[in-house]
Structures are given as C-alpha cells and as structure tokens.
C-alpha cells in the first residue's frame, strides 16, 4: 500500500499520545523537523494508522499501556513490519519499561529524557532503514 499523499519529504512519524497539549508539542517538533506528524490517542488506532502512513517512527507514551501482553500486540506487529518504536514513560515505572523492552521496542527512555531531547531522538530514530543507523 502506498503512503498517504500528504507525506512530508522526510517521511511520517506517528505519536501515540493522549495528552492534547503535549501532543501539540510533539506534533510541532515533528513538523519542524519536516516530517509529517500523525498523533493518535489510543493503541487501537495504531494498526490502521500504520497501514495508511507506513511511518518511519512510532512514538509511544507508556502511560497509555499496561503490562498486559495483549495491549502490546499492535506495537509488536508494527515492529515486525519494520517500524521503529520509541517509547517514553516515568522512569520509576519499571514494569512498563520492562514490558516495552520485552515487546522489542527500539528504544525506551524516561519522560524527562524525551522532553529534553525530543528533536534529537526523533532525528536519530526516524532515519530511513537504509541510512545505516
């Protein structure tokens, strides 16, 4: 399936972020880096968003998930399809960080690290697969 026609020249980044105000911050950062930003609010939206946009990166707020393996299946499917996934959450939530790593997430980081280095992290993990990261 071809990517959506509104794709920016650098590709698409999907953000799974429920908080409206933080979602705006993430969206604006993604756009400033000249990627198309698609912000979704539930993990149930992820499979269709991935099918439509074929993202270069998926950013996930771990606060939206539990450690339940069933909730991680759409993320595992995205990873199996070649998407890179960057997950952020509270550094004290060891169980969710462990669940993300067990699911095969490309990188897990603390909220503070994501807030502090958002643009650099997006640049690093949204690189095309053939760029030799």
C-alpha positions in Angstrom: 0.0 0.0 0.0 1.3 3.4 -0.9 1.8 6.1 1.7 -0.8 8.8 2.1 -0.2 11.6 -0.4 0.2 14.3 2.3 3.5 12.9 3.4 6.3 15.4 4.1 9.6 15.0 2.2 11.3 13.2 5.1 8.5 10.7 6.0 5.9 10.2 8.7 6.1 10.0 12.4 3.1 8.7 14.4 2.7 9.7 18.0 0.5 7.7 20.4 -0.1 10.4 22.9 -3.3 11.0 24.8 -2.4 14.4 26.4 -3.7 17.0 24.0 -1.2 19.8 25.0 1.8 17.5 25.0 0.6 16.0 21.7 0.7 19.5 20.2 4.3 19.9 21.4 5.3 16.6 19.9 3.4 17.3 16.6 5.1 20.7 16.3 8.5 19.2 16.9 7.9 16.5 14.3 6.7 19.1 11.7 9.7 21.4 12.5 11.9 18.5 11.5 10.0 18.3 8.2 8.3 15.0 8.9 4.5 14.6 8.7 3.0 14.2 12.1 0.1 11.9 12.9 -1.0 12.0 16.5 -3.4 9.3 17.7 -4.8 8.8 21.2 -5.4 5.0 21.5 -3.4 1.9 20.8 -6.5 0.6 18.9 -5.9 3.3 16.2 -2.3 2.2 15.7 -2.8 -0.7 13.2 -4.8 1.4 10.8 -2.5 4.5 11.1 0.5 2.3 10.3 -1.3 0.7 7.3 -2.2 4.2 5.9 1.0 6.1 6.7 3.8 3.5 6.8 5.6 5.6 9.4 9.3 6.0 9.7 8.9 6.1 13.5 6.2 5.5 16.1 6.5 7.4 19.4 4.5 5.8 22.3 3.6 7.3 25.7 3.8 4.4 28.0 1.2 5.9 30.3 -1.4 4.6 27.7 -0.5 1.0 28.2 -0.4 -1.6 31.0 2.0 -4.6 31.2 -0.8 -6.7 29.6 0.7 -8.5 26.6 -2.5 -8.1 24.6 -2.1 -4.3 24.7 1.4 -4.7 23.2 0.3 -6.8 20.3 -0.3 -3.9 17.8 3.1 -2.5 18.8 4.8 -5.9 18.3 3.0 -6.1 14.9 4.4 -2.6 14.0 7.9 -3.7 14.9 7.5 -6.9 13.0 6.5 -4.8 10.0 9.8 -2.9 10.2 8.6 0.2 12.1 11.0 1.7 14.7 9.3 2.5 18.0 10.5 5.0 20.6 8.7 4.6 23.9 8.8 7.1 26.8 7.4 7.0 30.3 8.0 7.5 34.0 11.5 6.3 35.0 10.0 4.8 38.1 7.5 2.6 36.2 9.9 -0.3 35.9 7.2 -2.8 34.8 6.1 -0.7 31.8 9.7 -0.1 30.8 10.3 -3.8 31.0 7.1 -4.6 29.1 8.3 -2.2 26.3 11.7 -3.9 26.1 10.1 -7.3 26.1 7.9 -6.2 23.2 11.0 -5.3 21.3 10.7 -1.6 21.3 13.6 0.1 19.5 14.3 2.5 22.5 12.7 3.2 25.8 13.5 6.4 27.7 12.3 8.4 30.6 9.8 11.3 30.3 12.4 13.8 31.2 14.9 12.5 28.6 12.2 12.6 25.9 11.2 16.1 26.8 14.8 17.3 26.9 16.0 15.6 23.7 12.8 15.2 21.7 14.1 16.6 18.4 17.4 14.7 18.6 15.7 11.5 19.4 13.2 11.9 16.5 16.0 12.7 14.1 18.0 9.6 15.2 15.3 7.0 15.2 13.3 8.3 12.2 16.3 7.8 9.9 15.5 5.7 6.9 16.3 2.0 7.4 19.0 2.1 4.7 20.8 5.0 6.3 23.0 2.7 8.4 21.8 3.6 11.9 
